[in-house]
């Protein structure tokens, strides 16, 4: 496990990448749910639950993978 020093630069980096991941996850959530709707019938509360679950999964993996990778870019 890598220890990260808490300073303004690291906080700014995590905040900026988090905003990017949250925003981009919306588009990918729409694509995934659209594909799922073509395969299986989703309506009402089931559709809303699928949206939330897919969004949370994409955000979780996005934050886990992209915060370290975008260190010198953002």
C-alpha positions in Angstrom: 0.0 0.0 0.0 1.3 3.4 -1.0 1.3 6.1 1.6 0.1 9.5 0.2 1.2 12.7 1.9 -1.7 15.0 2.7 -0.9 18.4 1.2 -2.7 20.9 -0.9 -1.4 19.5 -4.2 -2.6 16.0 -3.4 -6.0 17.2 -2.2 -6.4 19.3 -5.4 -5.4 16.4 -7.6 -7.9 14.0 -5.9 -10.7 16.5 -6.1 -10.1 17.3 -9.8 -9.9 13.6 -10.8 -12.9 12.8 -8.7 -15.0 15.4 -10.5 -13.8 14.0 -13.9 -14.7 10.5 -12.9 -18.1 11.5 -11.5 -19.0 13.4 -14.7 -17.7 10.7 -17.1 -19.4 7.9 -15.2 -22.8 9.3 -16.1 -22.2 8.8 -19.9 -20.9 5.2 -19.4 -23.8 4.4 -17.1 -26.2 5.5 -19.8 -24.5 3.3 -22.3 -24.4 0.3 -20.1 -28.1 0.6 -19.0 -29.1 1.2 -22.6 -27.4 -2.0 -23.6 -29.0 -3.9 -20.7 -32.5 -2.5 -21.7 -32.0 -3.9 -25.2 -31.3 -7.4 -23.7 -33.7 -7.6 -20.8 -36.9 -5.7 -19.8 -36.3 -3.0 -17.2 -39.0 -0.7 -16.0 -39.9 1.4 -13.0 -38.0 0.9 -9.7 -35.9 -1.9 -11.2 -34.5 0.5 -13.9 -33.7 3.1 -11.2 -31.9 0.5 -9.1 -29.9 -0.7 -12.1 -28.9 2.9 -12.9 -27.6 3.5 -9.3 -25.8 0.2 -9.1 -24.1 0.6 -12.4 -23.1 4.2 -11.6 -21.7 3.3 -8.2 -19.6 0.4 -9.7 -18.2 2.6 -12.5 -17.4 5.4 -10.1 -15.7 3.0 -7.6 -13.4 1.5 -10.3 -12.9 4.8 -11.9 -11.6 6.4 -8.7 -9.6 3.4 -7.8 -7.8 3.2 -11.2 -7.6 6.8 -12.3 -6.5 8.8 -9.3 -3.0 7.3 -9.3 -2.8 7.2 -13.2 -3.6 10.8 -13.8 -0.9 12.1 -11.3 1.1 14.3 -13.7 -1.7 15.1 -16.1 -4.4 16.8 -14.1 
